[in-house]
Structures are given as C-alpha cells and as structure tokens.
Amino acid sequence: MSSASGKSKELKIITRHVITLDDIVKDEEKLRLLYVIKEFGEISEKAMHYLIHGLQDSKNIDMGYSFNVIGGIPFSKKLREDIVSLLYVGVIETNPRNKKLRVTTLGNEVLEKNAEKLGDTNSIKEGIEDLRAKITSIDAELELQALLEKRQRSRRRRTL
C-alpha cells in the first residue's frame, strides 16, 4: 500500500517464545529466583534487584544475573525478564494493595516438587537474612515515595 505522499506502511511481525510452567521448572535460575521471593516474602521489583545484586556481590552467591549499576541503583534486564516470566505463568503475583511480588500457591507447589533442583539453599537463606534489613528499608522508602506522590496528585486535583 502506498499513501498519497508515496510512503508505504509495512506490518512487522515479531515472534515471541511463549513460556510455560515446564520452562520454569527446567530453568534453575528462575527456580532460584522463585525460591528467593518465597524466602524473603513480599518484595517490590526494585528491591528485588537490590537483593539479587547483594546476594551476588557481597555474599558471592551466583544467581546468574549481570547487573548495570547506575547512580548506585542496580538493574538487570535478564532479572526483569525472569520476573515477568514468573508472573506470566502464575507462580508469583503482584499484591494489588502494595504492588509487591509474592509467591502463589502454584509457586509453592512448584518449589516443593522441585526442591532437589535448588540444591543447598542454606547460603541463599543466610544471604537473605543478612540483607533483609537493608532491603526492607529500600521497600519502605519506595512506599513512602509512592504515598507522597499520591498526596501531591490529590492536592493538585483539589486545586484545579
């Protein structure tokens, strides 16, 4: 098709691999990530980046992610994609009240059935407990920022 100006429009088709629960079970990194979320409890996605980075960097636990740290804030594209994959298959969910990630009943079942694939989890548990105070404070700061932004938006609406 060409338009009056002589430009044509093309439809670009991008194929994406659909991830299944079986793919999660076969991927040890995603299983370990699911385990970390279960052990920590509810956690924001931003705090999850800090936690996984901390486990790898300060606790020398290989979680399989590479990070870019910009302005002291760690970010991993692969970690973000794995979180989306876990959400997609339903082994984790976002708590609608506080927007934090948490493991679902299905996620707990997957972990129970595949505990042997996780191997020794003691170092991960210890690392999480060592970093818990720092990560909890990051989440609290995020919640406070969100609350302040919400108040500012409501004040702006009232003044309009």
C-alpha positions in Angstrom: 0.0 0.0 0.0 1.2 3.4 -0.7 -0.2 6.6 0.5 -0.6 9.9 -1.4 2.8 11.0 -0.2 4.5 7.9 -1.6 5.3 6.3 1.7 4.4 2.7 2.3 3.5 1.1 5.6 4.7 -2.4 6.4 3.5 -4.7 9.0 6.3 -6.1 11.1 5.7 -9.4 12.8 7.8 -10.2 15.8 7.7 -13.7 17.2 8.0 -14.3 20.9 8.5 -17.6 22.6 5.6 -18.4 24.9 6.9 -19.5 28.3 5.2 -22.4 30.1 5.4 -23.7 33.6 7.5 -26.6 32.3 10.1 -24.0 31.1 10.2 -22.5 34.6 10.8 -25.9 36.2 13.6 -26.7 33.7 15.4 -23.3 34.4 17.4 -23.4 37.6 17.9 -19.6 37.7 14.1 -19.0 37.6 13.6 -21.6 40.2 16.2 -20.0 42.5 14.6 -16.6 41.9 11.2 -18.1 42.9 12.8 -19.5 46.0 14.3 -16.1 46.9 10.9 -14.4 46.6 9.4 -17.1 48.8 12.1 -16.8 51.4 12.0 -13.1 51.5 8.3 -12.7 51.5 6.6 -9.8 49.7 9.1 -7.6 47.9 9.0 -4.8 45.3 10.6 -5.4 42.0 13.1 -2.6 42.6 14.1 -4.1 46.0 14.4 -7.5 44.2 17.1 -6.0 42.0 19.0 -4.8 45.1 18.6 -8.2 46.8 19.8 -10.3 44.0 22.7 -7.9 43.3 23.6 -8.0 47.0 23.5 -11.8 47.1 25.8 -12.0 44.1 28.1 -9.0 45.0 28.5 -9.1 48.8 27.6 -12.7 49.5 29.2 -14.3 46.5 26.2 -16.4 45.6 25.9 -16.9 41.9 22.3 -16.2 40.9 23.1 -16.0 37.2 22.4 -12.3 36.6 24.6 -9.5 35.3 23.9 -6.0 36.6 24.4 -2.5 35.4 24.8 -0.1 38.4 23.9 3.5 37.5 23.9 6.1 40.3 24.2 3.3 42.9 21.0 1.6 41.6 21.4 -1.9 40.3 19.4 -3.1 37.3 19.4 -6.4 35.4 17.4 -6.8 32.1 17.5 -10.6 32.5 16.2 -10.4 36.1 13.3 -8.2 34.9 12.5 -10.6 32.1 12.6 -13.6 34.5 10.2 -11.8 36.9 7.8 -11.2 34.0 8.1 -14.9 33.1 7.2 -15.9 36.6 4.3 -13.5 36.7 3.1 -14.8 33.3 2.9 -18.5 34.3 1.3 -17.6 37.6 3.9 -18.8 40.1 4.2 -15.2 41.5 1.7 -12.4 41.6 1.7 -8.7 42.4 -0.2 -7.9 45.6 -2.7 -5.3 44.5 -2.6 -3.5 47.9 1.1 -2.7 47.9 2.4 -3.7 44.4 4.9 -6.2 45.8 5.8 -9.6 44.4 4.7 -12.7 46.3 4.6 -16.4 45.6 1.3 -18.0 44.7 0.0 -21.4 45.8 1.1 -22.8 42.4 4.6 -21.3 43.0 4.8 -23.0 46.4 3.8 -26.3 44.8 6.5 -25.9 42.1 9.1 -25.3 44.7 8.0 -28.3 46.8 8.1 -30.6 43.8 11.4 -29.4 42.6 13.4 -28.8 45.8 16.2 -31.1 44.7 16.9 -28.9 41.7 17.6 -26.0 44.1 20.4 -27.8 45.8 21.8 -26.4 49.0 19.8 -23.3 49.8 21.4 -22.5 53.2 23.7 -19.9 51.7 20.8 -18.2 50.0 18.8 -18.2 53.2 21.7 -16.8 55.2 22.4 -14.1 52.5 18.7 -13.1 52.5 18.7 -12.7 56.3 21.9 -10.7 56.2 20.5 -8.3 53.6 16.9 -8.3 55.0 17.2 -5.0 56.9 18.7 -3.1 54.0 16.2 -4.4 51.5 13.2 -3.8 53.8 14.4 -0.2 54.2 14.5 0.2 50.4 11.0 -1.1 50.2 9.8 1.3 53.0 11.4 4.2 51.1 9.6 3.3 47.9 6.3 3.0 49.8 6.9 6.5 51.3 7.7 8.0 47.9 4.5 6.5 46.4 2.4 7.8 49.3 3.9 11.3 48.9 3.3 11.3 45.2 -0.3 10.2 45.7 -0.9 13.0 48.1 0.7 15.5 45.7 -1.6 14.3 42.9 -4.7 14.6 45.1 -3.7 18.1 46.2 -3.3 19.1 42.5 -6.7 17.8 41.7 -8.3 19.7 44.5 -6.7 23.0 43.4 -7.9 22.6 39.8 
